[in-house]
Amino acid sequence: MARGYDRVLTIGCDMPRVPGELIDALIDAAPAYCGNAPILGCWPTSAATALDSDLNTLAHEPGTKDPRLSIRRWATSIAAHPIAAPAPLLNVNTPADLSSLASALPRSP
């Protein structure tokens, strides 16, 4: 256990609305990740050393995608379970995405 925790939940900072039932499902099935967005997952802290080793030993060109650094590949290597999102997940990456989110929020009186 790392610092008293046996799991860690990761959520992308560009995912402002993640359904509570999806988070519950990830925690209940841990190790698990969202099959639609693998950055969203519940991971065992016991896998941290292996992840750190992978990240530090896999040389790659900055700015390039290396399939060896895939979250899905790593998830498979620790036998994590993919969990489907109950609905499409909102992802905010551009000013237009943010504007769309803001217009969908309820207005206060």
Secondary structure by P-SEA (a helix, b strand, c coil): ccccccbbbbbbcccccccaaaaaaaaaaccccccccccbbbbbccaaaaaaaaaaccccccccccccccaaaaaaaabbbbbbbccbbbbbccaaaaaaaaaaccccc
